[in-house]
């Protein structure tokens, strides 16, 4: 009893001391939904137009090999925000409520509240657009009003066609993301009597890819380039890998595996591939414009020189690679995302780090950047050493999980995938960056596979 009371007093007293230190940095935490590597500085698509996100990359360190812990919104975000891997939490799908699985977890935002930060959020941070997700994590959560979208579906497209994309005849001011950014800007314009953790979550470029028409005009349809694909890319996949590519998911996995039929066949049947790529690029450009508004407001504010900026996407996205659409898989395109960290007057600037890192590393990293006491029991590892020296040797493998028993391990050179039924894939990124050739059945790679298996959950 005395020990517990003493710990409580220590935390309370320590928090009070920290609150009085007004030099602690603020945090601007920018989450972008379903953003893969189609941003200019990562070169994921040659026609991406993201000048504001690229400008932020030049102001800090960006990561060319940043990966999610799960290629699905809820488990990805829960693992990032709690610091606990899906294989330990059991949060595998979008239906699980993480407090039922992790009732005692202390989220990243809770931890900052403990140490005297004002923690506010809006948009999509936890899974669920415009919803707080966990009331214990916030001092305040902003909910934006919704406006009806004015979308005209092309008349030649039958109702049965899967085509959730196209330009809107709305203004930016009608968009939920724009409203959330307006609120976040108003927070940046205010004076604050203690350091803040401000989370601004974008719901785009999640489907549907509907944004104002001017963003589509940046990407003319007749000039759109399709992703590089291999027509027979599925042939060397194991059984469960083929099921993932077809979006028909095994019922032995977790709940909430999407079942959309054969998306790629639908896209080809109705001649939608170019239009879909245009729409995804346009939606990313929309996000980039409003990221720019947010960054400009910070630059003009009194907080510019004392605010750490972290921009991250929750997972990747396929647009026809492996004849696959959406996320819900364990390949490079599905698991790789955008990650940028800019700490004012600290660390490196305009650097692209090539070492593989995980989004689960963000919790301990941000805690260290703000000089808060390190938390024990987190599955991630602080990547502050990479902010200090992006070229330093970093050999920690990255683990990604999609449902119980399905895992991918990514190192600088290799991606190894093992499914719950024993199926395996192995790709050598030195010679095969598109992951077109599965090497898992070749005997001379058995030692590589044996080594990579050691990083799988026990």
N, C-alpha and C positions, 0 to 999 in steps of 0.2 A: 504493500500500500504506500509506504513512504517512498519507495523507488518510483512508483508511477506518478505520485504527486510531485516528486522532485523533477522528473522528466518533463511534466506539464509546465512547471514553473520555469524550467530552463528554456523550453521552446517559447513560452510567452515572453520571458525576459529578453531572450535573444531576438525575438521578433521586434520587440519595442526598440531595442538598440538599432536594428537594421532600418526600421522606419525612420529613425532620426537622421540616418545617413542619406542625404538627398543626392548623392553622387552615384547611386546604384543605377545601372542602365535600365531603360524601358525595353519592352519586347513588342514588336509588331509581327504578328504571327499570321501569315497569309496562306490559306489552304485553297487549292484549286482542284476541282473534282474531275476525275478521268483525264488528266493531262499526261500524255506520254512524253516523248522527247521531241515533239514537233515544235521546237522553238529555235530561233535563229542560231544561238550560240552553241547548241548541241547538234545542229545539222540533221535532225531527224527527218525533215522533209525540205527539199530545196526551195519550196515556195512559201514557207512559213514567214509571216510578218509579225514579229514580236519585238519592236524596238525598245519598249519600256522594260520588259523582262530581261532583255539583253543588256540594257543599261544597268540594271541592278546587278547582273552577273559581273559586269566590269567593275562594280563597286565592292565586290567581295570575292568569295570563292564559290564556284559552282562545281557540281559533281557529274562527271560524264557517266558514271556507273552507280547511280542511286537506285535502290530497289525497295519495293514494298515487302512487308511481312506476309501479306495476303493479297491476291488480285481481286479483291471485292471490297466494297466501301466499308461496311461495318467492321469486319475483322481487321482490316488495315488500320482504320482510325483508332479502334480500341487498343490495338497493340502499341501504336505510336503514343497514345495519350496515357496509357497505364504503364508502359515499359515492359509488358508481359507478352511473350510469344503466343500465337494462337494454339500451338501444340500444348501449352501449359494451361491456358485459360479455358480452352474448349469453345471459344467464340470463333466459329467457323463460317457462319452464314449471316445474312442480313436480318434474320428474324430474332436472333438471340439478344436479350437485354443484358448488357455486360454486368450490371449490378447483381443480377441473379447468379451469375457465374463467379463474379469477383466482388463480393459485398464489401470487402475490406480494402480494396485497391485505393490508392491515393493517386488521383490523376495529376498530370503536369500542372494544370491550372490550380487544383487544390493545394499543391505543394507551394506554389507561388503565393497563394492567399495566406498560407500558414506563416510566411515570412514577410507579411505586411504589404504585399503588392495589391493594387486595385486591379481586379481581373474582370474584364468585360469582353463579350463576344457577340457576334451576329453572323447570319448566313449559315453555311454548312460547315461545322467543325466536327462534331460527332455525326454519325449517320442520321440523315433526315434533314432535308432542307428547311431552314427557317424554324428549327426546333432546338431547344437547348441541349437535349440529350441526357444531361445530368445536372440537376440543380445545385448539387454540392460543389460543382466546379466553377460557379460564377457568382460574382457580386451583382452583375446585371447582364441580361441577355436581350438583345434587340430583335424584335420580330417585325419584318417588313410587310406592308400590305401588298396584296397581289392584284395585278391588272390583267384583264383578259387579253390574250394574244390575238392579233389580227393576221391570220395565216390563210393563204389561198392555196390549197393543194392543186397541183397541176391536173388539169381536166382529163388528160390521157391516162393517168394512173388509176387502175382499178382499186377498189377499197381493200382488196385482199393483198395488195402489194405492201411489203414492209419498207417504208420510206419515211422515217420520222425526222425529216430535215427539210430545210428550205427557208427563204427569207421572210421576215415579218414586215408588215406595214406599220409597225409601232415605232415610237421614239425610244431612245435609250432610257429616258426617264420612266418608262413603263416597266423596265426590266427589274426583277427582284435583286439581281446582283448590283445594279446601279444604285438602288435604294440602300442596300447594305453599305456600299462604299460611301454614299452621302453621310450616313450615320457615323461611320468610322472617321471620316474627315472632320466631322463636327467634334469628335472626341479629341482628335489631334490639335484642333484649334483652341481647345480649352487649356487653362492652367491646371496643374495637378499638384496636390500637396503631398503625394507620395508616388513612387514609381508605379508604372502601369504595365500590365500584360494585356494587349489589345489583339483579339483574334478576329480576323475578317475572312469569312469563308465564302468562296465562289461556288455556285451550283453548276456553272458551266466550266468546261465543255461537255458535261454529262448530257446524254440524250434527253429530250429531243434537241437537235441542233437547229433551233429557231432563234435567230437574232436579227436586229434591224438590217435592212437590205444593203445599207452602205458598206457593211463588212463583207458581204458577198461580192460587191463591186471591186474589192481589193484583190479578188481571186477569180478572174474571168473563167467561166466554165470551159470555154474552148481551148484554154491553155493549161488545164490541170494535168499534172503528172501523177500517175498511179504508183503505189508502192511497188518495189521490186518483189516479185514472187516467182515461185517455181511451180509449174503446173502439176507435177507429181510429188509435191512436198510431203504429202501424207503417207506415201507408200511404205516408208521405213519406220513409221510410228508403231508403238505397241497398241494393244487393243484399247486401253483406256485413254491413251493420247488421241487416238482417232475419234473417240466419243467426245472428248473436249473440243476438238476442232470442229465437230459437227453441231456443237451446242446441244447434244443429247446426253445428259449427264447421268451417271450411274446412281441408282437409288440407294446404294450402300454408303454413299457419301453423306454429307450433312444436308440439312434442309436448305432451301433457297438457292440451290443450283438452278440457274436459269434454263428454261426449256423453250427455245424459240424455233425449233426445227432447223432446217438448213439455210441459215441466213445468206450464205454466199450464193447459193443457187437462186435465191429470191432477188438478190442484188443484180446478178447477171441477167436473169429472166426479164426484168423490167428496166434494164439498161441504166442502173442507178449508181454504178461505181464512181464515175467521175463526179456526179452530183453529190454523192456522200463525202468524198474527199474534199470537195469545195466547201461543203457545209461545215465539216470539222475544222478546216483551216479558218473559215470565217468566224466560227464560234471562239476559237482560240484568239483571233485578232480582237474580237469583242472583249474578252477577258483582259488581254494585254492593254487595251486602251484604258480600262478602268483601274487596272493595276497602276498605270501611269498617273492617273488622277490621284490615287492614294499616295504614291511616292512623292509627287509634286507637293501635295499638302504637307507631308512630313518635312520635306526639304524647307518649306517656307515657315514651319512652326518653330517654336522655342525648343522643341525636343529633338531637333535634327541631329545634333552632335552627341546625343546620349541615348540613341535607340538602336537596338539590334534588330535587324530584319531577317526573318526566316520565311522563305517561300518554298512550298512543297506541293507536289501532286500526290494523290493517294495511291495510284497505281498506273500502269500503262493502258494501252488500248490497241486492239487490232482493227485494221481496215482492209482485210483481205489476205494478209500474210498467212500462210498455211491454209488459205481458203477459210479463214476464221474471222469472226467479227465479235466486237465487245471485248470484255476482259475474260475472266473465268478460265484461266489456263496458267501454265507454269513456264512458258517460254520467255525469251528476252523481251519481246515486244509487249507482252502483257504485264511484265513485272517491273520494267524500267520506267522511271519517271524523272521529273525535273526537281532539282533541289539546289537552292542558293542560300548562302548565309553571308550576310554583310554586317560586320561589327565595326562601328565607327572608330577610327583612329586605333584600330587593333588589327593584328594579323595581316594577311596578304590581301592584295587587291588585284582584280583582273586576272585571276588564276583559275584554270580548269584542272581539277584534281581527277586523275584517272583511276584511283583506287576504288574498289567496290565498297560501298557503304550501305547500311540499311536505314530505313526510316525509323526503326526502333532505337537507333542511336541518338535521335534528336532529344529525347527526354534528358539523358545525362549530359548531353552537350550544352543545352540551353541553361541547365542548372549550373554547370561550371562557368559558362560565359558570364553569368550574373553573380558569380562568387557566392552562391548559396551552398550550404553543406551538402555533400554528396549523399545520394540516397542509396541504401543497400537494397539488394534483391531485384535490381533491374536487369533485364536480359540484354539490353543494349550496352554499348561502350562509347564513351565520349570521343568524338572525332575532333576535339580541339587541337590535338597535335597536327592534324591535317590542315587546319586553318592556319597554323603557325608555319607549316612547311608542307604544301600540297604534294611535293615530290618525294616525301619520305617513304620508306618501305612500310607497307601496311598489308599484312597477310591474313587478316581475319576473314574467313568465308562468310557470305551472306546467306541466310536461310529464308526461304519463302514457302508458305504452306497454303494449300487450297483444299480444305476438307480434311477429315481425319485420315492420316496415313499417306497423304500425297504431298511430297516435298521436292523443292529444288534447292541445290547448293550452287552458289556462284562464286568463283574465284576470279582472279585477273584473267586467267586463260580459259577456264572450263565452266560449263554449265552441266550439272548432273541432275537428272530428274528420276525419282523413284515413286511409283504409284502404289496404292494400297494392295493391288493384286500382284505385285512383283514386277510389273513392266518397268523398263528403264529406257532412258535416253541420255546420250552424252554428246556434247558439242564442243568443238575446239574453236574458240573465238579468234585465235591467231590466224587460222586459215579459213574459217567459215562463220563470219559475223552474222549472216542471215539465218544460221541454224538450219541449213538445208540438208545436212548429212548426219544422220544418227549413227554414232560410232559405238554404241553400247554393246553390240554383239561381236565386235572384233576383239579377239583374244589378246592382242598385244596392248590393249588399253585396260586390261583387268586390274593392273596395279594402280592405275589412276582412279578407277572406280572404287577400289578397296580403300584408297586414301580418302576420297570424297565422302564415302559412306560414314566415316567417323564423325562427320558434322551433322548427320541426321539425328533427330530426337530419339532418345532411347525408348 
